[in-house]
């Protein structure tokens, strides 16, 4: 049985606490994409737009849908990384990306970052993707509970994104879909404000996808609207799959378009097992394989730690006493190696701040680039206003 898109609806909102919308989306049945840019205005917007534009050109030929989606993600990553290296004003920009495509009776997904994909089936909401975030990694290791993660000060720090590095690891998966399944792709502006239980309630109770999208965005704004909010919702039904629809929307602004079962099983793509070898060769292969496995684990952990330092920032002071943004972790490693570097020095002397303000800002708390740039921007605006009042 093949599936096709019965209906879909997309909506993107700036939220209540952001000045610009850095989210982008693509809706061209049977393919849908959500991207959440980072790096501040004129950078995050560009990164997310480049990501969806790579998919707007269509998918390359490949052996399966997962490979086709993954190839486009890699292409988007290359474009964003190249631009961030050639334009200093966009250095370090990046974006999350979650893409879904109906492929026969399955839905293939490619995912990087902390945007999410969900499926609603028989009133039960299942998260299909895994967040690439510092907090989610701590939850998986048992260091934090889900409740603690929801209020953790570093919950916005992601460990994987398109753009910061020349290559990116892409999660791909496929799951067997059924007629009536409702898929939701969204940025974390929704999931950081609205619980999965409330999302499921809204999706299940809304009369149509248009109403569901508007109610989800309204719920996120009612909870504070701390970030941009983007939702892409589609429902599948039995029928011949349609080809891509070039007239469907790509962008940032709101866009209007157009049974009972167990929760779906996610089927990750796995490599084929290696061929069997003779007994004599296995004697040497086992310790060698163990050594290789250890080296791979060390490399993955080290690379993950390096990416984490690229995505976190903290405030300190420079040698002249000015409030300064540092990238990385506020620690010194072995042999005197610093795990941080100076990113931006403001024109605000720390001595001009009240003791309480200095204590709250210069506590080496880890923040996302967007949040820390907003803080320093407020400090600099306050200093300019103070100087004008004196003049």
C-alpha positions as CSV (number, residue, x, y, z in Angstrom):
1,X,0.0,0.0,0.0
2,X,1.2,3.5,-0.9
3,X,0.5,6.6,1.0
4,X,0.0,10.2,-0.1
5,X,-0.5,13.6,1.6
6,X,-4.1,14.2,2.4
7,X,-3.6,17.7,3.8
8,X,-0.9,19.9,5.2
9,X,-0.5,23.3,6.9
10,X,2.5,25.4,7.9
11,X,2.8,28.3,10.3
12,X,5.8,30.3,11.5
13,X,5.8,33.0,14.2
14,X,8.5,35.3,15.6
15,X,7.3,34.7,19.1
16,X,7.1,37.3,21.9
17,X,10.8,37.8,22.8
18,X,12.7,37.7,19.5
19,X,13.1,40.7,17.2
20,X,13.5,38.6,14.0
21,X,12.4,35.1,12.8
22,X,15.4,32.8,12.1
23,X,13.2,29.8,11.3
24,X,12.6,28.6,7.8
25,X,10.4,25.8,6.4
26,X,9.7,24.0,3.2
27,X,6.4,22.3,2.3
28,X,6.5,20.5,-1.1
29,X,4.5,17.2,-0.8
30,X,5.7,14.6,-0.3
31,X,8.6,16.4,1.4
32,X,8.7,18.7,4.4
33,X,11.5,20.5,6.2
34,X,11.9,22.7,9.3
35,X,15.1,24.6,10.0
36,X,15.9,26.8,13.1
37,X,18.8,29.1,12.5
38,X,21.3,30.3,15.0
39,X,23.9,33.1,15.0
40,X,21.8,36.2,15.4
41,X,19.9,38.2,12.9
42,X,21.3,38.2,9.3
43,X,23.1,35.0,10.1
44,X,20.6,32.5,11.6
45,X,18.1,33.6,9.0
46,X,20.6,33.0,6.2
47,X,21.6,29.6,7.5
48,X,18.1,28.2,7.8
49,X,17.2,29.7,4.4
50,X,20.2,28.0,2.8
51,X,19.2,24.7,4.4
52,X,15.6,24.7,3.0
53,X,16.8,26.0,-0.4
54,X,19.0,22.9,-0.8
55,X,15.9,20.8,-0.5
56,X,13.8,23.1,-2.7
57,X,15.9,21.9,-5.7
58,X,14.5,18.4,-5.2
59,X,16.3,15.3,-4.0
60,X,19.2,13.5,-5.8
61,X,18.8,10.0,-7.1
62,X,19.9,7.4,-4.5
63,X,19.2,3.8,-3.4
64,X,16.6,4.9,-0.8
65,X,14.8,7.9,0.6
66,X,17.1,8.2,3.7
67,X,20.2,8.4,1.5
68,X,18.5,11.1,-0.7
69,X,17.6,13.2,2.3
70,X,21.0,12.8,3.9
71,X,22.8,13.8,0.8
72,X,20.8,17.1,0.7
73,X,21.6,17.7,4.3
74,X,25.3,17.3,3.6
75,X,25.0,19.7,0.6
76,X,23.2,22.3,2.8
77,X,25.9,22.0,5.5
78,X,28.6,22.6,2.9
79,X,26.9,25.7,1.6
80,X,26.4,27.2,5.1
81,X,29.9,26.3,6.3
82,X,31.5,27.9,3.2
83,X,29.6,31.1,3.6
84,X,30.3,31.3,7.3
85,X,34.0,31.0,6.5
86,X,34.0,33.6,3.7
87,X,31.8,36.2,5.4
88,X,33.1,37.3,8.9
89,X,29.7,38.8,9.8
90,X,28.2,35.3,9.5
91,X,31.1,33.4,11.1
92,X,29.8,30.5,13.3
93,X,26.3,30.6,11.9
94,X,24.4,27.4,11.8
95,X,20.9,25.8,11.8
96,X,19.1,22.7,12.9
97,X,17.2,20.7,10.3
98,X,14.5,18.1,10.4
99,X,13.2,16.7,7.1
100,X,10.5,14.1,6.4
101,X,9.4,12.5,3.2
102,X,6.6,10.0,2.4
103,X,8.2,7.0,0.6
104,X,5.6,4.3,-0.3
105,X,4.2,3.1,3.0
106,X,7.1,4.5,5.0
107,X,8.1,8.0,6.1
108,X,11.9,8.7,6.0
109,X,13.4,11.3,8.2
110,X,16.7,13.1,8.3
111,X,17.6,15.1,11.4
112,X,20.3,17.3,12.9
113,X,19.9,19.5,16.0
114,X,16.9,20.0,18.4
115,X,14.0,20.6,16.1
116,X,11.7,17.6,16.3
117,X,9.5,15.2,14.4
118,X,6.4,13.7,16.0
119,X,3.7,11.3,14.9
120,X,0.1,11.3,16.3
121,X,-1.6,7.9,16.0
122,X,-4.7,6.9,17.8
123,X,-4.4,9.9,20.1
124,X,-0.9,8.9,21.2
125,X,2.0,11.3,20.3
126,X,5.4,9.7,19.6
127,X,8.7,11.6,19.3
128,X,10.6,10.2,16.3
129,X,13.8,12.2,16.5
130,X,16.4,12.6,19.3
131,X,17.6,16.0,20.3
132,X,21.3,16.8,19.7
133,X,21.5,19.0,22.8
134,X,23.7,19.2,25.9
135,X,20.7,18.7,28.2
136,X,19.3,15.8,26.3
137,X,22.7,14.0,26.4
138,X,22.7,14.4,30.2
139,X,19.2,12.9,30.3
140,X,20.3,9.9,28.2
141,X,23.2,9.4,30.6
142,X,20.9,9.5,33.6
143,X,22.5,12.8,34.9
144,X,19.2,14.7,34.6
145,X,15.6,13.8,34.8
146,X,13.1,15.0,32.2
147,X,11.7,17.5,34.7
148,X,15.1,18.9,35.5
149,X,16.0,19.2,31.8
150,X,12.8,21.2,31.1
151,X,14.1,24.0,33.4
152,X,17.9,23.6,32.9
153,X,19.7,26.9,32.2
154,X,21.7,25.2,29.3
155,X,18.6,23.6,27.7
156,X,19.1,25.8,24.5
157,X,22.7,24.6,23.8
158,X,22.9,22.1,20.9
159,X,25.8,19.8,20.2
160,X,25.2,19.2,16.5
161,X,24.1,21.6,13.8
162,X,24.5,22.4,10.1
163,X,27.3,24.9,9.4
164,X,29.8,25.0,12.2
165,X,31.9,22.2,10.7
166,X,32.8,21.1,7.2
167,X,31.0,17.8,7.7
168,X,28.0,16.9,9.8
169,X,26.6,13.6,11.2
170,X,23.0,13.1,10.1
171,X,20.5,10.9,11.9
172,X,18.3,9.0,9.4
173,X,15.4,6.7,10.1
174,X,12.3,5.2,8.5
175,X,9.1,4.1,10.1
176,X,6.0,2.3,8.7
177,X,3.2,4.9,8.5
178,X,-0.6,4.2,8.3
179,X,-3.5,6.1,6.8
180,X,-4.6,8.8,9.3
181,X,-1.2,9.4,10.8
182,X,-0.5,13.0,11.5
183,X,3.1,14.2,11.4
184,X,4.4,17.3,13.1
185,X,7.7,18.9,12.4
186,X,8.6,21.8,14.6
187,X,11.3,24.1,15.9
188,X,12.1,24.1,19.6
189,X,10.2,27.4,20.0
190,X,7.2,25.1,20.3
191,X,8.6,22.2,22.4
192,X,10.4,24.4,24.9
193,X,7.1,26.1,25.7
194,X,4.4,23.4,25.2
195,X,4.5,19.9,26.8
196,X,4.1,16.8,24.6
197,X,0.8,16.1,26.4
198,X,-0.5,19.5,25.4
199,X,0.7,19.1,21.9
200,X,-1.1,15.7,21.6
201,X,-4.3,17.2,23.1
202,X,-4.3,20.1,20.6
203,X,-3.6,17.9,17.6
204,X,-6.2,15.5,18.6
205,X,-8.9,18.0,19.4
206,X,-8.5,20.5,16.6
207,X,-11.0,20.3,13.8
208,X,-8.3,20.5,11.0
209,X,-4.6,21.0,10.6
210,X,-5.1,24.8,10.1
211,X,-6.7,25.1,13.5
212,X,-4.1,22.8,15.1
213,X,-1.2,24.9,13.8
214,X,-2.7,28.2,15.0
215,X,-3.5,26.7,18.4
216,X,0.0,25.3,18.8
217,X,1.6,28.6,18.0
218,X,-0.9,30.4,20.3
219,X,-0.1,28.0,23.1
220,X,3.7,28.6,22.8
221,X,3.2,32.4,22.8
222,X,0.8,32.1,25.8
223,X,3.5,30.3,27.7
224,X,6.0,33.1,27.0
225,X,7.0,32.7,23.4
226,X,10.7,32.9,24.2
227,X,11.8,31.8,20.7
228,X,10.6,31.6,17.1
229,X,7.9,29.1,16.6
230,X,7.4,27.0,13.4
231,X,5.1,24.1,12.9
232,X,4.6,22.0,9.8
233,X,1.8,19.5,10.0
234,X,0.7,16.9,7.5
235,X,-1.7,13.9,7.4
236,X,-1.3,10.8,5.2
237,X,-3.9,8.7,3.6
238,X,-4.0,5.6,1.3
239,X,-3.5,6.4,-2.4
240,X,-0.9,6.9,-5.0
241,X,1.9,9.2,-3.8
242,X,2.0,12.6,-5.5
243,X,5.1,14.2,-7.0
244,X,6.6,17.3,-5.4
245,X,4.4,20.4,-5.6
246,X,6.5,23.4,-6.8
247,X,3.8,25.9,-5.9
248,X,3.9,25.0,-2.2
249,X,5.5,27.4,0.2
250,X,9.0,27.9,1.4
251,X,9.8,30.6,3.9
252,X,9.3,32.2,7.2
253,X,5.8,33.5,7.1
254,X,2.5,31.7,7.7
255,X,1.4,29.6,4.8
256,X,-1.9,28.0,4.0
257,X,-2.3,24.8,2.0
258,X,-4.6,22.8,1.2
259,X,-7.3,4.7,12.4
260,X,-6.6,2.8,15.5
261,X,-3.1,1.3,15.7
262,X,-0.2,0.9,18.0
263,X,2.6,3.5,18.2
264,X,4.9,3.2,15.1
265,X,8.2,1.5,15.3
266,X,11.2,3.6,14.3
267,X,13.5,1.6,12.0
268,X,17.0,3.1,11.9
269,X,19.1,2.3,8.9
270,X,21.9,-0.1,9.9
271,X,24.9,-1.4,8.0
272,X,25.0,-5.0,6.9
273,X,27.0,-7.3,9.3
274,X,30.6,-8.1,8.2
275,X,31.3,-11.4,6.5
276,X,32.3,-14.4,8.6
277,X,36.0,-15.1,8.8
278,X,38.0,-18.3,9.7
279,X,39.0,-19.2,13.2
280,X,42.6,-18.3,12.9
281,X,41.8,-14.8,11.6
282,X,39.3,-14.3,14.4
283,X,42.0,-14.7,17.1
284,X,43.6,-11.6,15.8
285,X,40.5,-9.8,14.8
286,X,38.9,-9.8,18.2
287,X,41.6,-7.7,20.0
288,X,42.0,-5.6,17.0
289,X,38.3,-5.0,16.8
290,X,38.2,-4.1,20.5
291,X,41.0,-1.6,20.0
292,X,39.3,0.0,17.0
293,X,36.0,0.2,18.9
294,X,37.8,1.9,21.8
295,X,39.4,4.4,19.5
296,X,36.1,5.1,17.7
297,X,34.4,5.8,21.0
298,X,37.2,8.1,22.2
299,X,37.0,9.9,18.9
300,X,33.3,10.3,19.0
301,X,33.4,11.6,22.6
302,X,36.2,13.9,21.8
303,X,34.6,15.3,18.7
304,X,31.3,15.7,20.6
305,X,33.1,17.6,23.3
306,X,34.8,19.8,20.7
307,X,31.4,20.6,19.0
308,X,29.9,21.4,22.4
309,X,32.6,24.0,23.1
310,X,31.9,25.6,19.7
311,X,28.2,26.1,20.6
312,X,28.5,27.5,24.1
313,X,29.5,30.9,25.3
314,X,30.0,32.7,28.6
315,X,30.7,36.2,29.9
316,X,33.9,37.4,31.5
317,X,36.2,40.4,31.4
318,X,39.1,41.2,29.1
319,X,42.5,42.6,30.4
320,X,41.1,46.1,30.2
321,X,38.1,45.3,32.3
322,X,35.5,45.3,29.5
323,X,32.7,42.8,29.5
324,X,33.7,40.1,26.9
325,X,32.0,37.1,25.3
326,X,34.1,33.9,25.3
327,X,33.4,30.9,23.2
328,X,33.9,27.5,24.8
329,X,34.0,26.2,28.4
330,X,35.4,28.3,31.3
331,X,38.2,25.9,32.2
332,X,41.8,25.2,31.5
333,X,42.7,21.8,30.3
334,X,45.9,19.8,30.8
335,X,49.3,21.4,29.8
336,X,47.8,24.9,30.2
337,X,45.4,24.4,27.2
338,X,42.5,26.8,27.4
339,X,39.0,25.4,26.5
340,X,37.8,28.8,25.5
341,X,38.7,31.8,23.3
342,X,37.7,35.4,23.1
343,X,34.8,35.9,20.8
344,X,33.7,39.5,21.2
345,X,34.8,42.4,23.5
346,X,32.1,44.9,24.3
347,X,32.6,48.6,25.0
348,X,31.0,48.2,28.5
349,X,33.4,48.4,31.5
350,X,32.5,45.8,34.1
351,X,33.3,48.5,36.7
352,X,30.3,50.5,35.5
353,X,27.9,47.8,36.5
354,X,26.4,47.4,39.9
355,X,27.9,44.7,42.1
356,X,24.7,42.6,41.8
357,X,24.7,43.0,38.0
358,X,28.3,41.9,37.8
359,X,27.7,38.9,39.9
360,X,24.7,37.7,37.8
361,X,26.5,38.3,34.5
362,X,30.1,37.3,35.1
363,X,29.3,34.0,36.8
364,X,30.6,31.9,33.8
365,X,27.1,30.6,33.2
366,X,27.0,28.8,29.8
367,X,24.7,30.4,27.3
368,X,23.8,30.0,23.6
369,X,25.2,32.5,21.1
370,X,21.8,34.1,20.6
371,X,21.1,34.6,24.3
372,X,24.5,36.0,25.1
373,X,24.5,38.4,22.2
374,X,21.2,39.7,23.3
375,X,22.6,40.3,26.8
376,X,25.6,42.2,25.6
377,X,23.4,44.2,23.1
378,X,21.3,45.3,26.1
379,X,24.3,46.3,28.0
380,X,25.7,48.3,25.1
381,X,22.3,50.0,24.5
382,X,22.1,50.9,28.2
383,X,25.6,52.4,28.2
384,X,24.7,54.5,25.1
385,X,21.5,55.8,26.8
386,X,23.4,56.6,29.9
387,X,26.1,58.6,28.1
388,X,23.4,60.5,26.2
389,X,21.7,61.4,29.4
390,X,24.9,62.7,30.8
391,X,25.6,64.8,27.7
